[in-house]
Amino acid sequence: MPSLKILFRMSCLKKAPRRLSRFITKPRPPVILSGATRPFLAHLFCAPGRVAKNLSSLRSAFRKPSVAFALLLAVSSIIPARVSSQTSEAQIEQSFRAGQQALKQGDFTHAAEDFKKVLALDPSLVEAEVNLGLAYQSLFEYDLAVRHLAKALRKRPNLLGPTVIVGMDYLKLGSPERAIPFLQHALKLDPSNRDARQALASSYLGQQDFRNAAEEFRQIATFDSDKAEAWFKLGHEYLDLSARLAFRGARLYRESAWGHRFLGDLLFQRDRWEDAVKEYQKALSADPRQSGPHTSLGQTYLHAGKLDEAEKEFHLELQLDSSNELAWIALANLQLTKGQATAVLESLSKAWEISPEFLNGQRSFPSTDLPPESAKASVSRLQNEPDGAPKHFLLAALYAAANENALSDSEWKSFEAGFSAWQQAQNAPPHSNATSSGDACRTHHYSRCIDLLQARKPLTDSERLLLGKTHFALQQYELAADALGQVQGVTSENAEASYWLARTYQALGAAAYAQLEQSFPNSWRAHQLHAEGLALRQDPDGAIKEYQTALELRPGEAELHEALGQLYLDNHSDGDAQSELERALALDPSRTHALYLLGRLYVQNRDNERAVPYLQRALLLQPDLAEASELLGTAYVRLGQFANAVPRLEKAAPRDHYGNVHYQLYLAYHKLGRNELAKKALSRSQELRRSSLERDQALILGSPQPQPDPQ
């Protein structure tokens, strides 16, 4: 028998992830905006769809089947040199060639059988072990793929491609703790590997390690040469982190003031003013003297147009703590809305007296829209007021609102000169000789407070919390996140640290979006961002126009068709939704979220038989997609396939917000004669239906309100 030509060596495997980078991605979820950034970012963007879709996993390892198949052939074409030179091993060679041919034909089942025959004859053949693992990967048998690829890696640990795939497969199988070591090793082999970083970030999230997840997201943005893409995705990731922390906090500390503040902030970001008011009031009932809730309640009233109620809350906050700069700034916003220019100047002067550093960071003042005519009128009322840094600060903001940019710039320069003079005075004796971090922090000398805290090692949790809050006050958000992320344990310190960490990630997300808007205002990602914001503010027509503009700039982008399809679906335009989602899948058949959305459309329309294959395909690609499990289980119940329904519904039960999953479980258990389980499921369903917290979280997460079956 003639010797075989070696087509590829094991070095092909080391290069595989670079080829994989085009089609190994995580699913792109729908994105919703939240928060308060002016003028365009009227609300910070929250990513409820991301949380709703369970971001602990990525898309299947092979995104585009044709490309994936080509890669698989390239990798699986490896034939060990020693086989080709040893005719006594003709049977191994024959089975190996048969396996290759089966792979080439897309017959992965027979390929797996052939490579198993090779390993039965020679268990030490790493090349066959890898090819067998890749065959199972193509069959979506992730547990078997992991078993064989991990075995190969024990013999050759520096194979980059299999290392990345094993890490990603463990993630899909719901074992982030087992994925992490493989992905960390992959990044040692190739620090720029985006797929490994994305999977590692998701693995950290699965472990609720927000600090390390954030670092991986930052690294992904750093390595991304498309900076518009980098800013867009980084903003989404930060806001997903913020949302995750908020949901976690609302659950862990639900009866505490912090728990109600978590939920109140989320409701505020969704413009649900009345519901946010209730949560902030509950926070005050839980801890009447806690700093902050009165200001949050006042800001909610201000956005709802209830100015008198807002003013009352700001004054109540200042009665508790007259040195609360944020309350003075909020009061100044209210007074400016009322046209009380002199009172605004007094409030800003108070903030300056407390902390010039804090006022220096409030360049987005005012946080409410101010008509140019009102701004000009306020300027005229300030002409006779004495000069000083607070007046320059206010005039800069007013001239900007009046579109007098040159005058605004001049006033900012005057303010900055006053701030620099204050800094120089602080650096001169006797101020520079202060040694107590407690005194510096209590007197709101933030920079000095930070320096003194950083000089201490090690820091206690309370000191880390103080350091993080101080960085936050100076808008040093990455440093704040690092300090707050190190506060451990379910304690009072952790509740507060988690709250400020959520606020920090929210601010970082807004900053990333602002960078995108500033640097790439006409990019397709900027138009997508506009569309998401308009959708959140219940302007579907405006959102559709922005998505269409984005598609003109980026024709054939499956992600945009998917997002537009979801917008149509959420607004009950089923025909348009179906068209867009089918277009997304025609461009990329492995988009799990598009598959899920089509399944959702058919389940909502009670076309259950048609829904099943889409949901099955979504779960084949992404086994831990809980919402797809929920809908597939529901479809099975309606089709009378109760035994098939139970495992799907049990898997989805932990994320049941409305009680419908447990009700479907009740129906399935009852039909199967499992009466005790049926009773428990019905009780849990009724409990969830009574829980306003669950309903509020579901809305913020982006979970669609289900159409319940008759009960």
C-alpha positions, 0 to 999 in steps of 0.5 A: 500500500502506498504511503499517505501524503500528510495534508496537515500537521498538528500545527493546524490545530494551533491555528484553528481558533483564528479561523474559528474567530469568524464564526464562534460568537455568543448570541446577540441578544435584544438590548434595551436602554436604561439610565440617564445621560444627556442629551442623547442618552436620556436614559442609561441603557440596560440590557434586559434581553441579555439577562433574560437569555441567560448569558452564561453561554455562547453560541455553538462553536461553529457559526456558519455551517459551510465555514465550520465544515471547511475548518473541520475538514482542515483539522480532521485531515491530520494523519499521523506520520508513523501510520503512513510508514507502517504497513502493518497498521493498514487497518488503522490507516483504512479506518482513519481514511474512512473517517476523513471521507465521512467528515468530508461528506458531512456524515459525522455519525460514521466518522465517529464510528471510524475514529473509534475503530482507530482508537480501539486499535491504538488508544494512544493516537492523539490525532484520532482522539481529536478528530473523534472529539470534533466529529462529536462536536459536529453532532452537538454531542458536547459531553462526548466532544469534551471527553475526547478533546480533553483526553487529547489535551492531557497528552498535548496541552498546547493545542489551542483550537481544542482548548478553546472548544473544550472551554466553550463546550463546558460553558454550554453544558452549564459547567463554567467552573470547569471551563475557566481553566481551559480558557485561561490556558488558551489565553496564555497560548494566544492572548488576543483570542477573542473567542476564548476571552468572550467565553471566559467572561461568560464563565466568570459571570456564571460564577458571579465573578463580576470583577474578572468578567469586566476585565475580560470585556475590557480586554476584548475591546482593547484587541478589537480593531473596529472601535465602533464595534468595540465601544458598542459591545463594551457598553452592552457588556457593562450594562449587562453586568449592572443589570445582573448585579441589580437583579442579584441584589433585589433578590438577596436583600429584598427586605432591606433598604438596599434591595428596594433601591436596587429595584427602584433604580431599575424601575427608574431606568425604565421610566416607571415612575410610580413603581419606582416611587413605591420602591424608594418609599419602601427603602425609606421605611426599611431604613429611614436614615439611610443616605440616598433614598430621599434624593432618588425619590426626589429625582423620580418625582422630578422626572414625573413632573411632580416638582413640589414633591421632588423639592420636599424630598431633596430638603428631607435628604439635606436635613439628614446630611447637609453635606450631601453634594448630590442632593444639592445638585439635584435641588439645583436641577429642580430650581433651574426647572422652576426658573429660580436662577439665584436659588440654583446658584446658592445650591451650587455654591453649597456643593462647591463649599462641600467639595469642589472636586465633586462639582468639577465632575458634574459637567452634564449639569443640568440633567433635565432638558432646558429650553434655550429661552429659559436658559437665556432668561436665567443668564440675565438674572445672574448678571448682578451676582458676584463672580466665583467658581459656582457662577462660572459653572452655572453660566457654562451650563446655561450658555451650552443649553442656549447654544452659545458654545463660545461663551460656554467654553469661556465660562468653563475655562474660568471655572477650571481656573478657580478649581486649579487655584483650589487644588494648589491651595490644598497642596500647600501647608497646612492642608498637605500635612493632614494624615488622617484618612478618616478626616479627609474622607469625612470632609469630602477631600476625595483625592486625599482620602483615596491617597491615604486609603491606598497607602493602607495594606491590606484594606478591610471590606469597609475600607474597600467600600469607602475607597470604591465610593470615593472613586465613584464620587470623582467619576473614576469608574474603573478604579471604583469597580476594582475596589467595590468588586473586592468586597466579599460575602453577603453582608451589609458591606456587600449589599452596599458595595453591590449597589455601588458596583451596579451604579459603576458599571451603569456609568461605564456603559453610558461612557462607552456609548457616549464614546461611540456617539462622539467618535462614530456618530454615523456608524451602523452601530450608532444607528442600532443604538438609537433604535434600541433607545427609541424602542425602550421609550415606546417609539417603535416607528422611530426605532424601525427607521433607525434599524432600517438606516443601520441596514442600509449601512450594513446590508445583510447583517443578521443581527439587525434583522433579528433585532428588527424582528423582535421589535415587530414581535414585541409590538404584535406585528407577527407577519413582519416579525416572521419575515425579518427573523426568517431573513436573519436565519437565512443569513446565519442559520445558527442564530439561537435567539432568532430560532427562539423568537420564531418558536415564541411567535408560533407558540404565542399563535398556538401553532405548536407543531411549527414551533417545536423544530425551531426550539429544538434547534435552538436548544441543540445549539445552546443547551442552556437556553432556558427560555427556549426550554420553557417554550418547548415544554409548553408546546409539548404540553399543548401537544399532549407530549407530557413526558417530553415536556417535564425535563424541559420545564424543569430546566426552565423553572428556576427563571420562572417569573410569572408562574406559567412554567410551574403551571405547565409543570403542574399540568404535565405532572397531573397528566402523568399521575405524579400528583404530589409534584403537581401539587407543589408546582401549582402552589409555586405557580400561585406564589409567583403570580402574587410576587410583584418583585418577580413580575417587575424583574421579568419586565426589566429582564425583557421576558415577554408577558406570557399568554397563560393557558386557561386555569 
